[in-house]
Amino acid sequence: MRRTQLYLDEKDWKLLHVLARSLRTSVSELVRTAVHEKYFDKERRRQAMLGIVGLWKDRTDLPDTETYVRSLRKGNRLERVWR
């Protein structure tokens, strides 16, 4: 384990100490748990990613994907690339 310093607002520091005391743990343990849950919990990240799947599926203001891609492919683009 590595030691680090963390600067907190007075209000946050007090709240963490009250919470740590009520949970019978240390502020350090609370911070480690919060960091782990926020940045390293794979299941939580997976659930967040699943939450955005299909987010735009019912939008009607977006052009058809196939039409858009075909419009990009029109013209003499390939001829210009090979010159």
Biopython code that builds the backbone (N, CA, C, O; Angstrom):
import numpy as np
from Bio.PDB.StructureBuilder import StructureBuilder

atoms = [
    (1, "MET", "N", (0.847, -1.179, 0.000)),
    (1, "MET", "CA", (0.000, 0.000, 0.000)),
    (1, "MET", "C", (0.890, 1.240, 0.000)),
    (1, "MET", "O", (1.944, 1.263, 0.637)),
    (2, "ARG", "N", (0.453, 2.264, -0.721)),
    (2, "ARG", "CA", (1.208, 3.516, -0.800)),
    (2, "ARG", "C", (0.479, 4.599, -0.020)),
    (2, "ARG", "O", (-0.749, 4.608, 0.058)),
    (3, "ARG", "N", (1.248, 5.502, 0.549)),
    (3, "ARG", "CA", (0.675, 6.606, 1.315)),
    (3, "ARG", "C", (0.554, 7.825, 0.404)),
    (3, "ARG", "O", (1.419, 8.069, -0.437)),
    (4, "THR", "N", (-0.520, 8.584, 0.577)),
    (4, "THR", "CA", (-0.712, 9.808, -0.194)),
    (4, "THR", "C", (-1.399, 10.852, 0.679)),
    (4, "THR", "O", (-1.972, 10.532, 1.720)),
    (5, "GLN", "N", (-1.330, 12.088, 0.241)),
    (5, "GLN", "CA", (-2.010, 13.177, 0.943)),
    (5, "GLN", "C", (-3.165, 13.649, 0.100)),
    (5, "GLN", "O", (-3.114, 13.614, -1.129)),
    (6, "LEU", "N", (-4.208, 14.092, 0.774)),
    (6, "LEU", "CA", (-5.400, 14.551, 0.094)),
    (6, "LEU", "C", (-5.887, 15.811, 0.796)),
    (6, "LEU", "O", (-6.034, 15.831, 2.018)),
    (7, "TYR", "N", (-6.136, 16.855, 0.025)),
    (7, "TYR", "CA", (-6.657, 18.090, 0.591)),
    (7, "TYR", "C", (-8.166, 18.119, 0.412)),
    (7, "TYR", "O", (-8.673, 17.939, -0.695)),
    (8, "LEU", "N", (-8.881, 18.347, 1.514)),
    (8, "LEU", "CA", (-10.340, 18.391, 1.495)),
    (8, "LEU", "C", (-10.839, 19.692, 2.094)),
    (8, "LEU", "O", (-10.181, 20.290, 2.945)),
    (9, "ASP", "N", (-11.996, 20.121, 1.645)),
    (9, "ASP", "CA", (-12.642, 21.267, 2.281)),
    (9, "ASP", "C", (-12.974, 20.890, 3.718)),
    (9, "ASP", "O", (-13.157, 19.715, 4.036)),
    (10, "GLU", "N", (-13.048, 21.883, 4.571)),
    (10, "GLU", "CA", (-13.350, 21.637, 5.984)),
    (10, "GLU", "C", (-14.672, 20.884, 6.146)),
    (10, "GLU", "O", (-14.773, 19.960, 6.954)),
    (11, "LYS", "N", (-15.667, 21.279, 5.383)),
    (11, "LYS", "CA", (-16.987, 20.644, 5.466)),
    (11, "LYS", "C", (-16.900, 19.167, 5.080)),
    (11, "LYS", "O", (-17.460, 18.311, 5.764)),
    (12, "ASP", "N", (-16.193, 18.868, 3.979)),
    (12, "ASP", "CA", (-16.048, 17.479, 3.543)),
    (12, "ASP", "C", (-15.269, 16.657, 4.564)),
    (12, "ASP", "O", (-15.614, 15.508, 4.844)),
    (13, "TRP", "N", (-14.236, 17.244, 5.106)),
    (13, "TRP", "CA", (-13.405, 16.567, 6.107)),
    (13, "TRP", "C", (-14.254, 16.176, 7.325)),
    (13, "TRP", "O", (-14.169, 15.053, 7.822)),
    (14, "LYS", "N", (-15.069, 17.123, 7.794)),
    (14, "LYS", "CA", (-15.924, 16.842, 8.956)),
    (14, "LYS", "C", (-16.942, 15.754, 8.645)),
    (14, "LYS", "O", (-17.161, 14.850, 9.451)),
    (15, "LEU", "N", (-17.569, 15.844, 7.461)),
    (15, "LEU", "CA", (-18.560, 14.839, 7.087)),
    (15, "LEU", "C", (-17.947, 13.442, 6.992)),
    (15, "LEU", "O", (-18.555, 12.463, 7.426)),
    (16, "LEU", "N", (-16.757, 13.351, 6.430)),
    (16, "LEU", "CA", (-16.082, 12.059, 6.328)),
    (16, "LEU", "C", (-15.758, 11.497, 7.712)),
    (16, "LEU", "O", (-15.900, 10.296, 7.944)),
    (17, "HIS", "N", (-15.325, 12.362, 8.627)),
    (17, "HIS", "CA", (-15.009, 11.896, 9.981)),
    (17, "HIS", "C", (-16.258, 11.424, 10.715)),
    (17, "HIS", "O", (-16.211, 10.429, 11.438)),
    (18, "VAL", "N", (-17.359, 12.116, 10.541)),
    (18, "VAL", "CA", (-18.609, 11.701, 11.171)),
    (18, "VAL", "C", (-19.050, 10.356, 10.599)),
    (18, "VAL", "O", (-19.444, 9.457, 11.343)),
    (19, "LEU", "N", (-18.981, 10.224, 9.286)),
    (19, "LEU", "CA", (-19.377, 8.973, 8.645)),
    (19, "LEU", "C", (-18.458, 7.829, 9.059)),
    (19, "LEU", "O", (-18.927, 6.728, 9.351)),
    (20, "ALA", "N", (-17.167, 8.082, 9.086)),
    (20, "ALA", "CA", (-16.214, 7.044, 9.485)),
    (20, "ALA", "C", (-16.478, 6.585, 10.913)),
    (20, "ALA", "O", (-16.434, 5.392, 11.211)),
    (21, "ARG", "N", (-16.747, 7.526, 11.774)),
    (21, "ARG", "CA", (-17.017, 7.181, 13.169)),
    (21, "ARG", "C", (-18.284, 6.346, 13.285)),
    (21, "ARG", "O", (-18.334, 5.372, 14.036)),
    (22, "SER", "N", (-19.313, 6.742, 12.527)),
    (22, "SER", "CA", (-20.574, 6.002, 12.623)),
    (22, "SER", "C", (-20.466, 4.600, 12.019)),
    (22, "SER", "O", (-21.180, 3.688, 12.436)),
    (23, "LEU", "N", (-19.583, 4.428, 11.047)),
    (23, "LEU", "CA", (-19.386, 3.110, 10.428)),
    (23, "LEU", "C", (-18.272, 2.304, 11.086)),
    (23, "LEU", "O", (-18.000, 1.165, 10.705)),
    (24, "ARG", "N", (-17.635, 2.917, 12.080)),
    (24, "ARG", "CA", (-16.510, 2.300, 12.793)),
    (24, "ARG", "C", (-15.395, 1.885, 11.837)),
    (24, "ARG", "O", (-14.910, 0.754, 11.855)),
    (25, "THR", "N", (-15.012, 2.847, 11.005)),
    (25, "THR", "CA", (-13.900, 2.640, 10.071)),
    (25, "THR", "C", (-13.090, 3.921, 10.008)),
    (25, "THR", "O", (-13.363, 4.866, 10.749)),
    (26, "SER", "N", (-12.113, 3.960, 9.145)),
    (26, "SER", "CA", (-11.277, 5.150, 9.024)),
    (26, "SER", "C", (-11.674, 5.958, 7.796)),
    (26, "SER", "O", (-12.315, 5.450, 6.876)),
    (27, "VAL", "N", (-11.284, 7.212, 7.805)),
    (27, "VAL", "CA", (-11.500, 8.062, 6.637)),
    (27, "VAL", "C", (-10.740, 7.482, 5.452)),
    (27, "VAL", "O", (-11.240, 7.502, 4.328)),
    (28, "SER", "N", (-9.548, 6.971, 5.689)),
    (28, "SER", "CA", (-8.756, 6.363, 4.623)),
    (28, "SER", "C", (-9.503, 5.220, 3.957)),
    (28, "SER", "O", (-9.502, 5.094, 2.733)),
    (29, "GLU", "N", (-10.138, 4.393, 4.770)),
    (29, "GLU", "CA", (-10.893, 3.270, 4.211)),
    (29, "GLU", "C", (-12.087, 3.758, 3.394)),
    (29, "GLU", "O", (-12.399, 3.190, 2.347)),
    (30, "LEU", "N", (-12.752, 4.802, 3.869)),
    (30, "LEU", "CA", (-13.862, 5.380, 3.107)),
    (30, "LEU", "C", (-13.384, 5.885, 1.745)),
    (30, "LEU", "O", (-14.039, 5.657, 0.728)),
    (31, "VAL", "N", (-12.246, 6.569, 1.730)),
    (31, "VAL", "CA", (-11.697, 7.109, 0.483)),
    (31, "VAL", "C", (-11.292, 5.967, -0.450)),
    (31, "VAL", "O", (-11.592, 6.009, -1.643)),
    (32, "ARG", "N", (-10.611, 4.945, 0.083)),
    (32, "ARG", "CA", (-10.210, 3.806, -0.755)),
    (32, "ARG", "C", (-11.426, 3.121, -1.373)),
    (32, "ARG", "O", (-11.420, 2.771, -2.553)),
    (33, "THR", "N", (-12.467, 2.935, -0.565)),
    (33, "THR", "CA", (-13.683, 2.299, -1.068)),
    (33, "THR", "C", (-14.338, 3.153, -2.156)),
    (33, "THR", "O", (-14.764, 2.629, -3.185)),
    (34, "ALA", "N", (-14.415, 4.444, -1.933)),
    (34, "ALA", "CA", (-15.031, 5.345, -2.914)),
    (34, "ALA", "C", (-14.249, 5.346, -4.221)),
    (34, "ALA", "O", (-14.847, 5.323, -5.297)),
    (35, "VAL", "N", (-12.933, 5.373, -4.144)),
    (35, "VAL", "CA", (-12.106, 5.354, -5.351)),
    (35, "VAL", "C", (-12.302, 4.041, -6.091)),
    (35, "VAL", "O", (-12.448, 4.028, -7.313)),
    (36, "HIS", "N", (-12.305, 2.955, -5.363)),
    (36, "HIS", "CA", (-12.489, 1.647, -5.992)),
    (36, "HIS", "C", (-13.843, 1.563, -6.694)),
    (36, "HIS", "O", (-13.925, 1.133, -7.844)),
    (37, "GLU", "N", (-14.899, 1.975, -6.002)),
    (37, "GLU", "CA", (-16.240, 1.903, -6.589)),
    (37, "GLU", "C", (-16.380, 2.815, -7.794)),
    (37, "GLU", "O", (-17.030, 2.455, -8.775)),
    (38, "LYS", "N", (-15.779, 3.982, -7.727)),
    (38, "LYS", "CA", (-15.919, 4.960, -8.810)),
    (38, "LYS", "C", (-15.097, 4.587, -10.038)),
    (38, "LYS", "O", (-15.581, 4.717, -11.163)),
    (39, "TYR", "N", (-13.872, 4.130, -9.848)),
    (39, "TYR", "CA", (-12.963, 3.966, -10.979)),
    (39, "TYR", "C", (-12.614, 2.526, -11.341)),
    (39, "TYR", "O", (-12.163, 2.276, -12.459)),
    (40, "PHE", "N", (-12.805, 1.583, -10.441)),
    (40, "PHE", "CA", (-12.310, 0.241, -10.713)),
    (40, "PHE", "C", (-13.352, -0.864, -10.649)),
    (40, "PHE", "O", (-13.028, -2.024, -10.905)),
    (41, "ASP", "N", (-14.563, -0.545, -10.322)),
    (41, "ASP", "CA", (-15.603, -1.563, -10.207)),
    (41, "ASP", "C", (-16.097, -1.916, -11.613)),
    (41, "ASP", "O", (-16.868, -1.164, -12.209)),
    (42, "LYS", "N", (-15.653, -3.052, -12.137)),
    (42, "LYS", "CA", (-15.969, -3.448, -13.516)),
    (42, "LYS", "C", (-17.463, -3.650, -13.730)),
    (42, "LYS", "O", (-17.988, -3.274, -14.778)),
    (43, "GLU", "N", (-18.145, -4.226, -12.776)),
    (43, "GLU", "CA", (-19.582, -4.459, -12.935)),
    (43, "GLU", "C", (-20.331, -3.129, -13.018)),
    (43, "GLU", "O", (-21.260, -2.982, -13.813)),
    (44, "ARG", "N", (-19.931, -2.188, -12.214)),
    (44, "ARG", "CA", (-20.588, -0.876, -12.248)),
    (44, "ARG", "C", (-20.335, -0.183, -13.589)),
    (44, "ARG", "O", (-21.238, 0.434, -14.153)),
    (45, "ARG", "N", (-19.101, -0.288, -14.099)),
    (45, "ARG", "CA", (-18.786, 0.290, -15.408)),
    (45, "ARG", "C", (-19.574, -0.418, -16.504)),
    (45, "ARG", "O", (-20.045, 0.226, -17.440)),
    (46, "ARG", "N", (-19.721, -1.730, -16.398)),
    (46, "ARG", "CA", (-20.462, -2.493, -17.398)),
    (46, "ARG", "C", (-21.922, -2.057, -17.406)),
    (46, "ARG", "O", (-22.514, -1.881, -18.471)),
    (47, "GLN", "N", (-22.500, -1.883, -16.232)),
    (47, "GLN", "CA", (-23.886, -1.438, -16.148)),
    (47, "GLN", "C", (-24.056, -0.044, -16.745)),
    (47, "GLN", "O", (-25.060, 0.237, -17.399)),
    (48, "ALA", "N", (-23.078, 0.822, -16.520)),
    (48, "ALA", "CA", (-23.141, 2.169, -17.094)),
    (48, "ALA", "C", (-23.082, 2.110, -18.610)),
    (48, "ALA", "O", (-23.813, 2.830, -19.291)),
    (49, "MET", "N", (-22.217, 1.255, -19.144)),
    (49, "MET", "CA", (-22.109, 1.118, -20.596)),
    (49, "MET", "C", (-23.392, 0.528, -21.181)),
    (49, "MET", "O", (-23.845, 0.970, -22.236)),
    (50, "LEU", "N", (-23.974, -0.451, -20.521)),
    (50, "LEU", "CA", (-25.223, -1.032, -20.998)),
    (50, "LEU", "C", (-26.353, -0.001, -20.976)),
    (50, "LEU", "O", (-27.298, -0.089, -21.759)),
    (51, "GLY", "N", (-26.250, 0.954, -20.091)),
    (51, "GLY", "CA", (-27.265, 1.999, -20.000)),
    (51, "GLY", "C", (-27.307, 2.912, -21.202)),
    (51, "GLY", "O", (-28.333, 3.539, -21.467)),
    (52, "ILE", "N", (-26.212, 3.000, -21.935)),
    (52, "ILE", "CA", (-26.201, 3.886, -23.106)),
    (52, "ILE", "C", (-26.443, 3.146, -24.414)),
    (52, "ILE", "O", (-26.616, 3.780, -25.455)),
    (53, "VAL", "N", (-26.459, 1.822, -24.380)),
    (53, "VAL", "CA", (-26.709, 1.044, -25.592)),
    (53, "VAL", "C", (-28.120, 1.341, -26.083)),
    (53, "VAL", "O", (-29.087, 1.238, -25.328)),
    (54, "GLY", "N", (-28.224, 1.706, -27.343)),
    (54, "GLY", "CA", (-29.521, 1.987, -27.946)),
    (54, "GLY", "C", (-30.117, 3.318, -27.551)),
    (54, "GLY", "O", (-31.309, 3.553, -27.752)),
    (55, "LEU", "N", (-29.305, 4.187, -26.994)),
    (55, "LEU", "CA", (-29.792, 5.469, -26.494)),
    (55, "LEU", "C", (-30.480, 6.291, -27.582)),
    (55, "LEU", "O", (-31.468, 6.974, -27.313)),
    (56, "TRP", "N", (-29.956, 6.229, -28.821)),
    (56, "TRP", "CA", (-30.501, 7.040, -29.911)),
    (56, "TRP", "C", (-31.373, 6.237, -30.862)),
    (56, "TRP", "O", (-31.708, 6.746, -31.931)),
    (57, "LYS", "N", (-31.752, 5.026, -30.534)),
    (57, "LYS", "CA", (-32.450, 4.162, -31.482)),
    (57, "LYS", "C", (-33.799, 4.715, -31.920)),
    (57, "LYS", "O", (-34.215, 4.459, -33.050)),
    (58, "ASP", "N", (-34.488, 5.453, -31.083)),
    (58, "ASP", "CA", (-35.816, 5.959, -31.421)),
    (58, "ASP", "C", (-35.816, 7.409, -31.904)),
    (58, "ASP", "O", (-36.877, 8.015, -32.053)),
    (59, "ARG", "N", (-34.638, 7.961, -32.147)),
    (59, "ARG", "CA", (-34.588, 9.352, -32.614)),
    (59, "ARG", "C", (-34.994, 9.426, -34.076)),
    (59, "ARG", "O", (-34.577, 8.605, -34.892)),
    (60, "THR", "N", (-35.803, 10.407, -34.392)),
    (60, "THR", "CA", (-36.264, 10.589, -35.768)),
    (60, "THR", "C", (-35.587, 11.771, -36.445)),
    (60, "THR", "O", (-35.759, 11.969, -37.648)),
    (61, "ASP", "N", (-34.830, 12.551, -35.707)),
    (61, "ASP", "CA", (-34.191, 13.729, -36.282)),
    (61, "ASP", "C", (-32.830, 13.423, -36.908)),
    (61, "ASP", "O", (-32.200, 14.313, -37.479)),
    (62, "LEU", "N", (-32.378, 12.185, -36.808)),
    (62, "LEU", "CA", (-31.088, 11.806, -37.376)),
    (62, "LEU", "C", (-31.287, 11.185, -38.753)),
    (62, "LEU", "O", (-32.260, 10.461, -38.969)),
    (63, "PRO", "N", (-30.368, 11.462, -39.697)),
    (63, "PRO", "CA", (-30.519, 10.863, -41.027)),
    (63, "PRO", "C", (-30.257, 9.353, -40.972)),
    (63, "PRO", "O", (-29.633, 8.844, -40.041)),
    (64, "ASP", "N", (-30.746, 8.668, -41.984)),
    (64, "ASP", "CA", (-30.512, 7.239, -42.103)),
    (64, "ASP", "C", (-29.015, 6.997, -42.250)),
    (64, "ASP", "O", (-28.368, 7.652, -43.067)),
    (65, "THR", "N", (-28.455, 6.081, -41.485)),
    (65, "THR", "CA", (-27.014, 5.829, -41.492)),
    (65, "THR", "C", (-26.526, 5.391, -42.864)),
    (65, "THR", "O", (-25.501, 5.877, -43.341)),
    (66, "GLU", "N", (-27.238, 4.492, -43.492)),
    (66, "GLU", "CA", (-26.807, 3.980, -44.793)),
    (66, "GLU", "C", (-26.788, 5.111, -45.829)),
    (66, "GLU", "O", (-25.851, 5.212, -46.622)),
    (67, "THR", "N", (-27.802, 5.943, -45.821)),
    (67, "THR", "CA", (-27.856, 7.074, -46.750)),
    (67, "THR", "C", (-26.687, 8.019, -46.506)),
    (67, "THR", "O", (-26.066, 8.502, -47.453)),
    (68, "TYR", "N", (-26.392, 8.280, -45.247)),
    (68, "TYR", "CA", (-25.290, 9.176, -44.902)),
    (68, "TYR", "C", (-23.955, 8.624, -45.378)),
    (68, "TYR", "O", (-23.158, 9.356, -45.964)),
    (69, "VAL", "N", (-23.703, 7.356, -45.137)),
    (69, "VAL", "CA", (-22.435, 6.741, -45.537)),
    (69, "VAL", "C", (-22.315, 6.736, -47.055)),
    (69, "VAL", "O", (-21.247, 7.024, -47.594)),
    (70, "ARG", "N", (-23.390, 6.414, -47.739)),
    (70, "ARG", "CA", (-23.352, 6.402, -49.212)),
    (70, "ARG", "C", (-23.092, 7.799, -49.762)),
    (70, "ARG", "O", (-22.412, 7.944, -50.777)),
    (71, "SER", "N", (-23.624, 8.827, -49.106)),
    (71, "SER", "CA", (-23.373, 10.196, -49.568)),
    (71, "SER", "C", (-21.900, 10.562, -49.420)),
    (71, "SER", "O", (-21.371, 11.344, -50.209)),
    (72, "LEU", "N", (-21.246, 10.006, -48.421)),
    (72, "LEU", "CA", (-19.819, 10.259, -48.249)),
    (72, "LEU", "C", (-19.000, 9.583, -49.340)),
    (72, "LEU", "O", (-17.926, 10.065, -49.703)),
    (73, "ARG", "N", (-19.496, 8.487, -49.854)),
    (73, "ARG", "CA", (-18.764, 7.707, -50.851)),
    (73, "ARG", "C", (-18.987, 8.215, -52.278)),
    (73, "ARG", "O", (-18.293, 7.781, -53.197)),
    (74, "LYS", "N", (-19.935, 9.119, -52.474)),
    (74, "LYS", "CA", (-20.218, 9.642, -53.811)),
    (74, "LYS", "C", (-19.093, 10.549, -54.274)),
    (74, "LYS", "O", (-18.298, 11.035, -53.471)),
    (75, "GLY", "N", (-19.037, 10.768, -55.571)),
    (75, "GLY", "CA", (-18.077, 11.723, -56.111)),
    (75, "GLY", "C", (-16.790, 11.055, -56.539)),
    (75, "GLY", "O", (-16.720, 9.837, -56.706)),
    (76, "ASN", "N", (-15.780, 11.875, -56.711)),
    (76, "ASN", "CA", (-14.503, 11.392, -57.228)),
    (76, "ASN", "C", (-13.439, 11.313, -56.137)),
    (76, "ASN", "O", (-12.252, 11.503, -56.402)),
    (77, "ARG", "N", (-13.855, 11.041, -54.959)),
    (77, "ARG", "CA", (-12.919, 10.979, -53.832)),
    (77, "ARG", "C", (-11.775, 10.017, -54.081)),
    (77, "ARG", "O", (-10.620, 10.367, -53.842)),
    (78, "LEU", "N", (-12.062, 8.819, -54.551)),
    (78, "LEU", "CA", (-11.003, 7.828, -54.796)),
    (78, "LEU", "C", (-10.051, 8.316, -55.879)),
    (78, "LEU", "O", (-8.843, 8.097, -55.788)),
    (79, "GLU", "N", (-10.582, 8.970, -56.896)),
    (79, "GLU", "CA", (-9.699, 9.501, -57.954)),
    (79, "GLU", "C", (-8.750, 10.544, -57.379)),
    (79, "GLU", "O", (-7.578, 10.594, -57.751)),
    (80, "ARG", "N", (-9.249, 11.368, -56.482)),
    (80, "ARG", "CA", (-8.384, 12.392, -55.883)),
    (80, "ARG", "C", (-7.315, 11.774, -54.991)),
    (80, "ARG", "O", (-6.204, 12.297, -54.914)),
    (81, "VAL", "N", (-7.621, 10.701, -54.335)),
    (81, "VAL", "CA", (-6.648, 10.039, -53.449)),
    (81, "VAL", "C", (-5.504, 9.449, -54.256)),
    (81, "VAL", "O", (-4.352, 9.503, -53.822)),
    (82, "TRP", "N", (-5.801, 8.886, -55.425)),
    (82, "TRP", "CA", (-4.773, 8.187, -56.204)),
    (82, "TRP", "C", (-3.975, 9.117, -57.103)),
    (82, "TRP", "O", (-3.070, 8.641, -57.788)),
    (83, "ARG", "N", (-4.247, 10.373, -57.142)),
    (83, "ARG", "CA", (-3.470, 11.305, -57.980)),
    (83, "ARG", "C", (-2.150, 11.623, -57.367)),
    (83, "ARG", "O", (-1.373, 12.388, -57.938)),
]
sb = StructureBuilder()
sb.init_structure("model")
sb.init_model(0)
sb.init_chain("A")
sb.init_seg("    ")
for serial, (resi, resn, name, xyz) in enumerate(atoms, 1):
    if name == "N":
        sb.init_residue(resn, " ", resi, " ")
    sb.init_atom(name, np.array(xyz, "f"), 0.0, 1.0, " ", f" {name:<3s}", serial, name[0])
structure = sb.get_structure()
